[in-house]
């Protein structure tokens, strides 16, 4: 097994363990509002990247344009997003996160952080410190060159991450 494959397996197992022990309340918030995973992902995309055309959202959440349009209609009716005319193309509409959507995302993020803090707080002091150091190094390295990159875009060319 390569180092990358081994790291991937460990990260996947850690992620699975964290999600099994901590995703309940954040998912409950999503369900309380009646959102699907695609709708929630769309809200997070709008929060991170700003206004988007319906077609761009469809592509990012892997939906047909028609399905994405229906999904956006539902979010508009719920007051979570708004649709406005694209100033560069009057035939196109841009979807933006409404204040209610932004508030929901902040609540979910806060709940998720609280849940993760509870689970990670169960680690011993040494393991917690070492994990924190390793994660800081990984985040710092992965963040290089990605500050302006859109979600899902490659962060760097092959081999650039190696030191």
N, C-alpha and C positions, 0 to 999 in steps of 0.2 A: 504494500500500500504506500502510495506517495505521501509526502508530508502534507500536501494540499488536501488529499483525500482523507487523511487521518484527522486533520484539523476540521474539515467539513463534517465528518462524522461526529466529532466531539461537540462542535457548535450546534449541530442538529439535535443531538441528545440533550444538551443544556437548554436549548430553546424549547424543546418538547417538555422537559421537566418544569421549566418556568411557566409555560403556558398552562400545563395541567394544574398547577398549584395557584395560578394567579389571574387567569383571564376572566373569571366568572363575573365580577362586578362591572368591569368595563363592557363586556358583552351584554350584560343585563341592561346597561344604559342604552346601548344601541337597539336592543330589542324593545325597550320601553317606548322608544321613539318610532319604532316600526320600520327600521332601516335594514336593507339587505347589505351583504358585504360589499357588493359593487357600488351601492350608493355611498356607503361609508368611505370606501377607497376614493371615490370621486370627490368627496368633501375634503379628504386629506390632500389630494392632488391640487385642488383649487386653493387650499390654504398654503401649500408649499410653493406653488408655481404661479398663482394669480389667475386672472381670467383666462378662460380657454374656450375655443370653439367646440361645439357638440361633437364634431367629428374627431377632434383631438382627444377628447375624453373617451369616446367610443374606442379609439385605438388603444389607449392606455389601459382600459379595463376589459379589453377583449370582448366588446359587444358590437353588434351590428349598429350602423347609424340609427336605424329605426328603433331598436331596443334602447339605445342610449338616449334618444330623444324622449321616449316614454319615461325613462328613469329620471331625466332632468325635469320633465313635467311634474312628476311626483314630488321632487325636491322643491320645485318652485311653489307648488300648492302648499307644501309644508313650511314655507317661509325660510328654508335653509339656504337657498340660492336665488339669485335673480338673473334675468336675461336682459341684455341690452344690445343695441345695435353696435356692430363692429365699426369703429370710426374709419377703418381703412377699407372696409368692404360693406356697403350698406345692405347687401343681399344676405349677409351672414350675421349671426347672433353670437355674442359672447356670454358665457356663463360665469358668474362671479359668486363668491361666497357671501351670503348675507350675514348680518350680525348674529342672527339666531344660529346659523350654521357654525360660525366661528366660536360662539359660546359653547355649543355642543362639543366641538372638537377639544376645546380647552378642558371641559369637564372630563371627557374620556381620557385625555392625556394625564390629567391630575390623578384620576382614579387608577389608571394603569401604573403610574409611577408609585403611587401608594401601595398597590398590590405587589409590585416588584420589590419595593423596599422591605415589605414584610417577609417575603420569601428569602431575599438575599441577606436579610438580617439574621437568618438562621445559620448562616455559614460561620465557621470558626474565625477568630480574628486574623490568624495567619493566612488562611485560605482566602478570606475576603480581601485582605490587603494585596496579596499576590494577584488575585483575579483583577482587582482594580488597576494595578500597575500594568498588567498585560492588556487589558481592555483600553486603557489610556493610550498605550503605544499603538495598538491596532487602529483606534479611532483617529489618532493624529495622522498616521500614515495614509489611511483611506480617505481622509478629508482633503489631502493635498490635491489640488486641481479640481475638486468637486464642488466648491462653494457656489459656483454659478451654473453648474451642470444640472440639467433637468433630471427628475426622478427616472430611473431606468436607463439613463445614458451611461456608456462606459466611462469610468472615471479616469483612465489613463491607458496608454498603449501597452501592449503585452511587454512584460519585462521591466517596465518602469518602476514597479513597486518593489523590486528586489534591491537589497542593499548589500 
